[in-house]
Amino acid sequence: MSTDPPSRAELYRIIERLVAENTALRTEVARLTARGEELAAELAVLRAGGAAAGRGRVPDRAPRGERPKQPRAKRTAQFARPRGLASVRVEHALDACPDCGGTLRGGSVKRHREVIEVALPPAVVTDHVLLERLCPHCNRRCVPTLTAADGVVGQHRFGPTLLTLITTLHELGRMPVRLIHEQLATIFGVRVSLGAIAAALRAVASRGATQVAAIRDTVRISPVVHADETVWWQDGQGRTLWVTSTPTARYFEIGRRTAAQIDGILGADFAGLLVSDFYAAYHHLGTHQRCWAHILRELRELVAAHPADPTLARWTQRLSRIYHAARDAPGTTAPTRRAIRSRLERRVRDLCQPHVAAAVPQRKLSARLIKHLHELFSFVTEPGVPSTNNQAERDLRPLVIARKIWGGTRSEQGSIDAARRFTLFRTWRAQGLNPFAECRKLLLSPQF
């Protein structure tokens, strides 16, 4: 190949070729620019026509396949599984290369792998030997007294941790006594009688009596209280499990399904607002917010029972719209909320009044809503009051499941103890505390 520089004539030919290519490229750029302006004008017309027709605007972005690939936006929060605080650190490294067998030294961290394990040591049986000593001055025989500092709870054979474990399995795990007996033997090798486990549960309830009374007093002075009740079985006889709750307290009691029972729970001086269903035992207790979840549920049941009644369907829809209007637009100032509440009550009265004396499916519900008209929209004028009693119903739900598993309690004292444990464990949960740690703290409290 020749390495001589090109002649003047060859340089002229190269320049002419480059000029021609440049001219062609300029022409193509001008053509594409004009086409782009035409497409922009067409797009503006399409947007204007779509907006006038009410079809919304044409999106500015190109189709997915033609869009340039954009870098992924950084996350504002960490969504990875949180790592636990490591108790033990073990480093792993190879000493020799798997391919050539060369010696390996040093190294940098490539990745971590977290493994969570639970240590299950055998149960510790401590023999506390109390030595008697004779005072050389007064001849008094001195014997030490075991206290909570020694890991002893009263006269009980079980230590505080085992007592807490038994109670936690029963209350949060909903395990019956016989199943707890089997689990202790299987996991820890602890073989105790069924009666000893029942005595452990009774001990925790007895220790928590003072704290339970304090929780009841807290509920009594609360400005807003939820109340509900359900069936409970005591030695095969029907009883009622009551719950009264606030955002940070849950008080349970097992007794009769009467007004006197709820009066004893809330006290004669209760002056708060009670959120409840339409059970008659609550009627005489101060101000109310009746549960709209019960009302909406009854509306669905009415429609399901009378699917061919168009008047009933329209009536239920109108009543549902009134509730949703109250829930979605409660107002921002007290006078506005009072005006909205009065207007809503008038709408319910106008809707229900014509059906109170008529032979229609909604007659009973209409009469009930008219009777409790002033208790339907307390949540409108009191922003901190919910429109439903879902909190109390959620509090009862785990105990309904437990009742089906255990079958209830066996005696009057057993019901008292069970209600105390319900109160303690559910209140600790409501306060965001660890029930296991709080129960152990209660057993080691020096006040006993």
Secondary structure, 3 states (H helix, E strand, C coil): CCCCCCCHHHHHHHHHHHHHHHHHHHHHHHHHHHHHHHHHHHHHHHHHHHHHCCCCCCCCCCCHHHCCCCCCCCCCCCCCCCCCCCCCCCCCCCCECCCCCCECCCCCCCCCCCCCCCCCCCCCCCCCCCCCEECCCCCCEECCCCCHHHCCCCCCCCCHHHHHHHHHHHHCCCCCHHHHHHHHHHHHCCCCCHHHHHHHHHHHHHHCHHHHHHHHHHHHCCCEEEEEEEEEEECCEEEEEEEEEECCEEEEEEECCCHHHHHHHHCCCCCCEEEECCCHHHCCCCEEEECHHHHHHHHHHHHHHCCCCHHHHHHHHHHHHHHHHHHHCCCCCHHHHHHHHHHHHHHHHHHHHHHCCCCCCCHHHHHHHHHCHHHCCHHHHCCCCCCCCHHHHHHHHHHHHHHHHHCCECCHHHHHHHHHHHHHHHHHHHCCCCHHHHHHHHHCCCCC
